[in-house]
């Protein structure tokens, strides 16, 4: 059976392990408090993989982020489409929690791994302290006050990870669990229910969906410690052939796909946390239709359900403060990533019959 846990001085470890354990008594959850989630407490500094289980109101606090945006990468030697897409799904699940103020993004690959390098990284590798029955392990880098400044996740490649939910070693469910640990959440007192349960029977497809107990844990962290907002974000998403709308990304992350020969068909872009009436407008160049017409602030540029590819895009800000600007670039079939352009310039091509496959947009300067 699988057991997921983060080790403390009393044996609670942030990992997914194989174990032989007694069956939990029927009715165990009936006597639990309304909030059965537990947070991770460790007052050391540096990289840790251990911690005590504590309640949200524990007098000595618990590990937590202050960042609004938490960027994740995957080690380049580990990255495959299935692994990165399952990681993106897991990050999106935690981002979508109502009442949370964390935005977790996948921003690409890195040569880094399971160590202190300032990057949050998932690596599929043997070792890294995850041996024997261990299947996955999460580390936190803590500074004074139990503030998390970095987290890494190591996944054992020797495990037969399932991507279709057919086994108890579900890749996405396990990643969702480990990402929960990366947010400072320990194991729930509820067994085989929430994503953050210890999962004595294994983390199957049910682990992909966050239960109220999981969501209350992340709300607890935000409510107690707050989040330092870096300022205005630009968020965007791509509609891709064969996949539909992909998740929202922001601030230079990739929307769409590369290396899959899939056309972008539409895009939506919006400003988050902007000052005053700041907004963004854009239009797409569509094969057979030409320029789609100007839209703004989350509206759809392009088409869905018509099988028509995007070939280019133009974007500009509205009502933006002095010193703020944006730039953007397109990934185009046969050309790869093209140069960064700004203020209503063409990213991509027109009249060349080349599909646009991905988009990156980022704000520059002081935007609020």
PAKOLMI-57787 format. One record per residue (C-alpha): residue number from 0; x, y, z; residue in one letter. Coordinates in steps of 0.05 Angstrom, whole numbers, plus 5000, padded with zeros to 4 digits. Example, Ala and Ser with C-alpha at 12.3 -4.5 7.8 and 13.67 -1.06 7.14 Angstrom:
PAKOLMI-57787
R; resi; x; y; z; resn
R; 0; 5246; 4910; 5156; a
R; 1; 5273; 4979; 5143; s
***
This chain:
PAKOLMI-57787
R; resi; x; y; z; resn
R; 0; 5000; 5000; 5000; x
R; 1; 5021; 5072; 4992; x
R; 2; 5031; 5120; 5048; x
R; 3; 5043; 5194; 5034; x
R; 4; 5077; 5232; 5090; x
R; 5; 5128; 5286; 5110; x
R; 6; 5176; 5263; 5165; x
R; 7; 5183; 5301; 5230; x
R; 8; 5225; 5287; 5290; x
R; 9; 5171; 5237; 5307; x
R; 10; 5173; 5203; 5238; x
R; 11; 5128; 5247; 5194; x
R; 12; 5162; 5256; 5127; x
R; 13; 5137; 5293; 5064; x
R; 14; 5139; 5234; 5017; x
R; 15; 5098; 5181; 4983; x
R; 16; 5120; 5113; 5009; x
R; 17; 5102; 5040; 5005; x
R; 18; 5084; 5011; 5072; x
R; 19; 5047; 4954; 5106; x
R; 20; 4999; 4984; 5157; x
R; 21; 4940; 4962; 5197; x
R; 22; 4871; 4979; 5170; x
R; 23; 4844; 5042; 5200; x
R; 24; 4784; 5030; 5244; x
R; 25; 4716; 5043; 5212; x
R; 26; 4686; 5108; 5237; x
R; 27; 4753; 5139; 5251; x
R; 28; 4734; 5204; 5215; x
R; 29; 4670; 5213; 5254; x
R; 30; 4705; 5240; 5316; x
R; 31; 4750; 5288; 5278; x
R; 32; 4743; 5364; 5282; x
R; 33; 4711; 5401; 5224; x
R; 34; 4780; 5421; 5199; x
R; 35; 4821; 5357; 5197; x
R; 36; 4877; 5387; 5155; x
R; 37; 4945; 5398; 5188; x
R; 38; 5000; 5447; 5171; x
R; 39; 5075; 5434; 5172; x
R; 40; 5117; 5464; 5227; x
R; 41; 5193; 5468; 5225; x
R; 42; 5231; 5525; 5257; x
R; 43; 5298; 5507; 5225; x
R; 44; 5325; 5546; 5166; x
R; 45; 5352; 5516; 5101; x
R; 46; 5327; 5456; 5062; x
R; 47; 5282; 5409; 5102; x
R; 48; 5240; 5348; 5087; x
R; 49; 5212; 5340; 5157; x
R; 50; 5161; 5375; 5200; x
R; 51; 5110; 5370; 5256; x
R; 52; 5035; 5366; 5243; x
R; 53; 5001; 5427; 5274; x
R; 54; 4933; 5461; 5270; x
R; 55; 4921; 5527; 5235; x
R; 56; 4920; 5566; 5301; x
R; 57; 4983; 5535; 5331; x
R; 58; 5018; 5588; 5372; x
R; 59; 5086; 5574; 5340; x
R; 60; 5060; 5579; 5269; x
R; 61; 5077; 5537; 5208; x
R; 62; 5114; 5538; 5141; x
R; 63; 5083; 5586; 5091; x
R; 64; 5095; 5626; 5028; x
R; 65; 5090; 5701; 5024; x
R; 66; 5095; 5702; 4948; x
R; 67; 5032; 5715; 4908; x
R; 68; 5060; 5680; 4846; x
R; 69; 5098; 5614; 4854; x
R; 70; 5134; 5592; 4791; x
R; 71; 5149; 5519; 4779; x
R; 72; 5196; 5485; 4730; x
R; 73; 5214; 5414; 4710; x
R; 74; 5284; 5387; 4702; x
R; 75; 5298; 5386; 4627; x
R; 76; 5320; 5313; 4629; x
R; 77; 5255; 5294; 4663; x
R; 78; 5207; 5334; 4621; x
R; 79; 5158; 5298; 4576; x
R; 80; 5091; 5321; 4552; x
R; 81; 5053; 5276; 4599; x
R; 82; 5094; 5296; 4659; x
R; 83; 5091; 5371; 4647; x
R; 84; 5017; 5370; 4630; x
R; 85; 5001; 5332; 4694; x
R; 86; 5043; 5381; 4734; x
R; 87; 5006; 5439; 4702; x
R; 88; 4939; 5407; 4721; x
R; 89; 4962; 5398; 4793; x
R; 90; 4985; 5471; 4797; x
R; 91; 4920; 5495; 4767; x
R; 92; 4879; 5456; 4819; x
R; 93; 4913; 5493; 4877; x
R; 94; 4910; 5560; 4841; x
R; 95; 4835; 5552; 4830; x
R; 96; 4818; 5548; 4905; x
R; 97; 4768; 5603; 4922; x
R; 98; 4795; 5646; 4978; x
R; 99; 4867; 5630; 4963; x
R; 100; 4914; 5683; 4938; x
R; 101; 4968; 5638; 4909; x
R; 102; 4980; 5633; 4834; x
R; 103; 5021; 5572; 4815; x
R; 104; 5050; 5572; 4745; x
R; 105; 5091; 5524; 4703; x
R; 106; 5143; 5567; 4668; x
R; 107; 5187; 5515; 4632; x
R; 108; 5247; 5471; 4642; x
R; 109; 5312; 5480; 4680; x
R; 110; 5378; 5443; 4689; x
R; 111; 5368; 5448; 4764; x
R; 112; 5342; 5394; 4810; x
R; 113; 5331; 5375; 4882; x
R; 114; 5374; 5427; 4917; x
R; 115; 5379; 5500; 4937; x
R; 116; 5383; 5541; 4873; x
R; 117; 5326; 5591; 4880; x
R; 118; 5281; 5552; 4833; x
R; 119; 5220; 5508; 4848; x
R; 120; 5234; 5444; 4809; x
R; 121; 5203; 5376; 4797; x
R; 122; 5255; 5323; 4779; x
R; 123; 5245; 5250; 4762; x
R; 124; 5307; 5219; 4792; x
R; 125; 5329; 5163; 4838; x
R; 126; 5361; 5183; 4904; x
R; 127; 5352; 5253; 4932; x
R; 128; 5335; 5222; 4999; x
R; 129; 5277; 5183; 4969; x
R; 130; 5299; 5110; 4974; x
R; 131; 5270; 5043; 4996; x
R; 132; 5195; 5048; 4996; x
R; 133; 5195; 5123; 4980; x
R; 134; 5161; 5141; 4915; x
R; 135; 5162; 5218; 4918; x
R; 136; 5191; 5269; 4966; x
R; 137; 5181; 5344; 4975; x
R; 138; 5232; 5392; 5005; x
R; 139; 5222; 5463; 5030; x
R; 140; 5275; 5517; 5036; x
R; 141; 5257; 5557; 5098; x
R; 142; 5282; 5624; 5122; x
R; 143; 5272; 5656; 5191; x
R; 144; 5199; 5656; 5211; x
R; 145; 5183; 5591; 5173; x
R; 146; 5175; 5629; 5108; x
R; 147; 5182; 5583; 5047; x
R; 148; 5228; 5612; 4994; x
R; 149; 5237; 5550; 4951; x
R; 150; 5209; 5480; 4943; x
R; 151; 5230; 5419; 4902; x
R; 152; 5196; 5353; 4888; x
R; 153; 5232; 5289; 4870; x
R; 154; 5193; 5232; 4836; x
R; 155; 5223; 5163; 4827; x
R; 156; 5224; 5145; 4752; x
R; 157; 5225; 5071; 4769; x
R; 158; 5152; 5076; 4792; x
R; 159; 5099; 5056; 4740; x
R; 160; 5063; 5123; 4744; x
R; 161; 4993; 5120; 4716; x
R; 162; 4966; 5176; 4672; x
R; 163; 4897; 5148; 4660; x
R; 164; 4876; 5138; 4732; x
R; 165; 4878; 5063; 4726; x
R; 166; 4924; 5050; 4785; x
R; 167; 4938; 5075; 4855; x
R; 168; 5003; 5108; 4830; x
R; 169; 4967; 5163; 4792; x
R; 170; 5017; 5215; 4768; x
R; 171; 4972; 5276; 4771; x
R; 172; 4942; 5256; 4838; x
R; 173; 5011; 5246; 4868; x
R; 174; 5036; 5312; 4840; x
R; 175; 4975; 5348; 4869; x
R; 176; 4992; 5318; 4937; x
R; 177; 5065; 5337; 4934; x
R; 178; 5048; 5408; 4910; x
R; 179; 5004; 5412; 4972; x
R; 180; 5065; 5396; 5014; x
R; 181; 5104; 5450; 4977; x
R; 182; 5052; 5500; 5003; x
R; 183; 5066; 5480; 5075; x
R; 184; 5008; 5432; 5082; x
R; 185; 5020; 5368; 5121; x
R; 186; 4975; 5307; 5121; x
R; 187; 4901; 5311; 5137; x
R; 188; 4874; 5271; 5196; x
R; 189; 4823; 5245; 5147; x
R; 190; 4843; 5179; 5114; x
R; 191; 4835; 5164; 5040; x
R; 192; 4792; 5225; 5025; x
R; 193; 4825; 5293; 5015; x
R; 194; 4885; 5299; 4968; x
R; 195; 4928; 5312; 5029; x
R; 196; 4908; 5247; 5064; x
R; 197; 4962; 5198; 5081; x
R; 198; 4932; 5152; 5027; x
R; 199; 4948; 5084; 5058; x
R; 200; 4915; 5052; 4997; x
R; 201; 4952; 5095; 4946; x
R; 202; 4940; 5161; 4912; x
R; 203; 4892; 5146; 4855; x
R; 204; 4854; 5191; 4807; x
R; 205; 4812; 5218; 4865; x
R; 206; 4874; 5254; 4890; x
R; 207; 4870; 5301; 4830; x
R; 208; 4808; 5336; 4858; x
R; 209; 4818; 5379; 4920; x
R; 210; 4766; 5368; 4975; x
R; 211; 4742; 5420; 5024; x
R; 212; 4794; 5398; 5074; x
R; 213; 4850; 5411; 5024; x
R; 214; 4821; 5478; 5004; x
R; 215; 4812; 5500; 5077; x
R; 216; 4886; 5485; 5089; x
R; 217; 4910; 5534; 5036; x
R; 218; 4858; 5586; 5058; x
R; 219; 4884; 5579; 5129; x
R; 220; 4955; 5596; 5106; x
R; 221; 4933; 5658; 5067; x
R; 222; 4887; 5682; 5122; x
R; 223; 4940; 5676; 5176; x
R; 224; 5001; 5703; 5139; x
R; 225; 4974; 5742; 5080; x
R; 226; 5008; 5746; 5012; x
R; 227; 5056; 5798; 4986; x
R; 228; 5030; 5819; 4918; x
R; 229; 5085; 5839; 4869; x
R; 230; 5037; 5883; 4830; x
R; 231; 4999; 5878; 4766; x
R; 232; 4996; 5812; 4728; x
R; 233; 4979; 5798; 4656; x
R; 234; 4944; 5731; 4647; x
R; 235; 4926; 5695; 4583; x
R; 236; 4907; 5628; 4554; x
R; 237; 4906; 5592; 4487; x
R; 238; 4854; 5550; 4451; x
R; 239; 4893; 5494; 4417; x
R; 240; 4872; 5443; 4365; x
R; 241; 4853; 5377; 4397; x
R; 242; 4858; 5404; 4468; x
R; 243; 4811; 5463; 4472; x
R; 244; 4824; 5518; 4522; x
R; 245; 4888; 5507; 4563; x
R; 246; 4898; 5534; 4633; x
R; 247; 4909; 5608; 4646; x
R; 248; 4983; 5627; 4653; x
R; 249; 5015; 5694; 4668; x
R; 250; 5075; 5740; 4665; x
R; 251; 5117; 5708; 4610; x
R; 252; 5096; 5635; 4617; x
R; 253; 5078; 5596; 4555; x
R; 254; 5006; 5591; 4532; x
R; 255; 4997; 5538; 4478; x
R; 256; 5044; 5482; 4459; x
R; 257; 5111; 5473; 4425; x
R; 258; 5137; 5411; 4391; x
R; 259; 5068; 5380; 4382; x
R; 260; 5048; 5410; 4314; x
R; 261; 4984; 5438; 4344; x
R; 262; 4955; 5503; 4319; x
R; 263; 4930; 5558; 4364; x
R; 264; 4859; 5577; 4345; x
R; 265; 4843; 5632; 4395; x
R; 266; 4870; 5672; 4453; x
R; 267; 4843; 5709; 4514; x
R; 268; 4883; 5761; 4552; x
R; 269; 4867; 5801; 4614; x
R; 270; 4899; 5845; 4668; x
R; 271; 4897; 5824; 4741; x
R; 272; 4907; 5871; 4800; x
R; 273; 4918; 5930; 4754; x
R; 274; 4912; 6002; 4777; x
R; 275; 4850; 6041; 4759; x
R; 276; 4820; 6023; 4691; x
R; 277; 4882; 5991; 4663; x
R; 278; 4865; 5940; 4609; x
R; 279; 4891; 5903; 4549; x
R; 280; 4865; 5898; 4477; x
R; 281; 4886; 5850; 4422; x
R; 282; 4866; 5819; 4356; x
R; 283; 4885; 5754; 4321; x
R; 284; 4902; 5741; 4248; x
R; 285; 4863; 5679; 4226; x
R; 286; 4874; 5636; 4165; x
R; 287; 4820; 5650; 4114; x
R; 288; 4790; 5707; 4155; x
R; 289; 4846; 5757; 4164; x
R; 290; 4846; 5802; 4226; x
R; 291; 4790; 5779; 4273; x
R; 292; 4773; 5848; 4300; x
R; 293; 4795; 5883; 4364; x
R; 294; 4773; 5854; 4431; x
R; 295; 4793; 5871; 4502; x
R; 296; 4799; 5846; 4574; x
R; 297; 4788; 5771; 4570; x
R; 298; 4746; 5768; 4507; x
R; 299; 4761; 5716; 4454; x
R; 300; 4805; 5735; 4395; x
R; 301; 4803; 5682; 4340; x
R; 302; 4754; 5625; 4332; x
R; 303; 4736; 5559; 4364; x
R; 304; 4702; 5500; 4332; x
R; 305; 4718; 5523; 4261; x
R; 306; 4785; 5489; 4250; x
R; 307; 4819; 5555; 4232; x
R; 308; 4889; 5569; 4255; x
R; 309; 4917; 5633; 4285; x
R; 310; 4977; 5659; 4248; x
R; 311; 4991; 5724; 4285; x
R; 312; 4970; 5770; 4341; x
R; 313; 4975; 5844; 4360; x
R; 314; 4968; 5868; 4433; x
R; 315; 4969; 5935; 4469; x
R; 316; 4954; 5962; 4538; x
R; 317; 4901; 6014; 4554; x
R; 318; 4899; 6064; 4612; x
R; 319; 4966; 6041; 4636; x
R; 320; 5010; 6081; 4685; x
R; 321; 5072; 6119; 4663; x
R; 322; 5132; 6073; 4661; x
R; 323; 5091; 6010; 4645; x
R; 324; 5095; 5972; 4579; x
R; 325; 5088; 5902; 4552; x
R; 326; 5121; 5856; 4502; x
R; 327; 5101; 5791; 4472; x
R; 328; 5124; 5737; 4423; x
R; 329; 5096; 5679; 4383; x
R; 330; 5120; 5609; 4370; x
R; 331; 5108; 5595; 4296; x
R; 332; 5112; 5529; 4257; x
R; 333; 5178; 5523; 4222; x
R; 334; 5207; 5585; 4255; x
R; 335; 5203; 5571; 4329; x
R; 336; 5202; 5629; 4378; x
R; 337; 5203; 5695; 4341; x
R; 338; 5231; 5761; 4370; x
R; 339; 5196; 5799; 4425; x
R; 340; 5153; 5856; 4399; x
R; 341; 5114; 5911; 4434; x
R; 342; 5053; 5957; 4429; x
R; 343; 5008; 5932; 4373; x
R; 344; 5065; 5903; 4331; x
R; 345; 5055; 5836; 4296; x
R; 346; 5078; 5774; 4333; x
R; 347; 5075; 5715; 4286; x
R; 348; 5064; 5720; 4211; x
R; 349; 5011; 5738; 4159; x
R; 350; 5005; 5710; 4089; x
R; 351; 5057; 5655; 4099; x
R; 352; 5010; 5598; 4116; x
R; 353; 5046; 5585; 4181; x
R; 354; 5008; 5565; 4243; x
R; 355; 5019; 5600; 4309; x
R; 356; 5030; 5549; 4364; x
R; 357; 5043; 5587; 4428; x
R; 358; 5045; 5656; 4459; x
R; 359; 5083; 5690; 4515; x
R; 360; 5066; 5759; 4543; x
R; 361; 5100; 5799; 4598; x
R; 362; 5095; 5867; 4631; x
R; 363; 5156; 5912; 4637; x
R; 364; 5171; 5971; 4682; x
R; 365; 5126; 5996; 4738; x
R; 366; 5055; 5974; 4725; x
R; 367; 5023; 5985; 4793; x
***
